[in-house]
Amino acid sequence: MAPEKENNGLDNYTFSIEGAEHFCEIPEEGNRKKEQSSPDRDVKNKLAYCVTDVPPWYLCIILGTQHYLTAFGGIIAIPLILSRALCLEHDSLTQSHLISTIFFVSGICTLLQVTFGVRLPILQGGTFTFLTPSLAVLSMPEWRCPAWTHNASLVNTSSPEYIEVWQSRIRELQGSIMVASCFQIVVGFSGLIGLFMKFIGPLTIAPTISLIGLSLYDSAGNDAGKHWGIASMTIALIVLFSQYLRHIPVPIPTYNRTKKFHTSKVYIFQILPVLLGITLSWLVCYILTEYNVFPSDSRHYGHFARTDLKGDVLAQAPWFRFPYPGQWGVPTVSLAGVFGILAGVISSMVESVGDYHACARLSGAPPPPKHAINRGVGIEGIGCLLAGAWGTGNGTTSYSENVGALGITKVGSRMVIVASGILMVIMGMFGKVGAIFTTIPAPVIGGMFLVMFGVISAAGVANLQYADMNSSRNLFIFGFSMFSALVIPNWINKNPKAIETGVIELDQVLLVLLTTSMFVGGFFGFILDNTIPGSKKERGIIAWNEAHHEDSDETLESGEVYDLPFNINSRFFSAPWVRYIPFCPKPKASQHQQTIVGNDSGLSKENRSVEQSDHTQFSINTQF
């Protein structure tokens, strides 16, 4: 009987696992010695597969599909939001191409990250941190959509004039993202990320992340307002599944060689609440459309809840389409765009470092060492470069939603994420898949946005738990940063000609930065937090470092997880001087040196024997 059977009467949190020998423990945060714990706690902390384990191929495919579906809500939201600013509001076919492209690139970046980056089971996908500055760039006077592109009857999607309108805008985003991503590549592979993190604390991160969600309220309101009934239903379903029903398991028919056909209880509502909510609302809209409950006249309220408004896109979309770099033309670069995207790059880097540590803990791995973090950030920069070259209109980053899914599924194997990356690449090449997502009615998307952007805002505020919020200093910094980030962009948008320095390029840079709320809030938070006197404990730096910046020793287990694949370490990085390269693992000591270090560290005889075993997974007891 698997250990999970004793926990709430469930076979497993996801699927039946053949044999209990796979289970290993999740390390307790901040605890480096094994503590006495109850049997229930031990069972709860068991992993079906650790980061270095390889589950059966069918389980990799099934759980990889689950990670793909968990991320799809956030990934498809980005092209749908950008489409309005790119003048693609009435061009569903091009929207489907953007969705396919971002899935394709996200798959490639996931494979790069798991193989050569931080090497943890962490999915890569589009990032909302790039969305706010991108919309600020496209809101500049020279990039605002012509009035005729908002009229469906005047838009001829095949005309050269219209194609140039939207392609010129996405090329502008491409160039800005590609240049800004070079900064992330340099910061990652040079090891400068450690220097940046010394000056960035909770009072900088909280307003920056919170304002990503708050600044997108207009997009959410526009889509939800097209039919508040459908939007409210979508919200109610997502809240019902994710909050009220998340602990209720659902029997699912499964099969394995031991039990043959049987039912295994799965926390389906906790795993896929967004997907289930959207699908059910979408189905209701389809039924109401078939019975003509929604008006067919676009002038009447509720028309945009119909599912047949983009019915021709499925017929027009090709079955197979291979996205390629430069598919929209040669990217263009502007100074204003680069500086705007840089604000998103910095936010993405800091957020990813926290994701790495959370992912390591949930997948049964030791905390990531500096060289792995440097590689991870550098590979994310390469991912943003590829996303810009392919023309997604966005970058890539680590997905926190999928990090959380590791704790739900109890499967921390990186091979599952490899399967998910391959699946995203394959799905990105099927044009019909992207076309299906564009037919989701706008009110359904709006309801999803209301929940999603609200959670993003709350996730930013959650960083304040590390700081002393009884301090008047911290209350002032956070309050002023947040309020200024709402006031200044709003005033600049209403008075775009107020900035006139006499240098056009400088005017454009200031216009983009001052209309990007996350930059304004993060800038004030950073400056005030580092200049106003305050202790590290008061600022939350000590608690923040303990939670996110904990370094790990170069242990045998750490090497198994974070060393480069294909024996690259011993082949190319065995020289002593390699230790000075920030993104390379340190050369392993000789067996004699390891024995001495092991004896000096006070490891028990039992733990040393475990350390010398040839098991593919490791025991957390030897590390903590």
Secondary structure, 3 states (H helix, E strand, C coil): CCHHHHCCCCCCCCCCCCCHHHCEECCCCCCCCCCCCCHHHHHHCEECECCCCCCCHHHHHHHHHHHHHHHHHHHHHHHHHHHHHCCCCCCHHHHHHHHHHHHHHHHHHHHHHHHHCCCCCCCEECCCCCHHHHHHHHCCHHHCCCHHHHCHHHCCCCCHHHHHHHHHHHHHHHHHHHHHHHHHHHHHHHCCHHHHHHHCCHHHHHHHHHHHHHCCHHHHHHHHCCCHHHHHHHHHHHHHHHHHCCCCCEEEEEEECCCEEEEEEECHHHHCHHHHHHHHHHHHHHHHHHCCCCCCCCCCCCHHHCCCCCCHHHHHCCCCCCCCCCCCCCCCCCHHHHHHHHHHHHHHHHHHHHHHHHHHHHCCCCCCCHHHHHHHHHHHHHHHHHHHHHCCCCCCEECHHHHHHHHHHCECCHHHHHHHHHHHHHHHCCHHHHHHHHCCCHHHHHHHHHHHHHHHHHHHHHHHHHCCCCCHHHHHHHHHHHHHHHHHHHHHHHCHHHCCCCCHHHHHHHHHHHCCHHHHHHHHHHHHHHHCCCCHHHHCHHHHHHHHCCCCCCCHHHHHHHCCCCCHHHHHCCCHHHHHCCCCCCCCCCHHHHHHHHHHCCCCHHHHHHHCCCCCCCCHHHCC
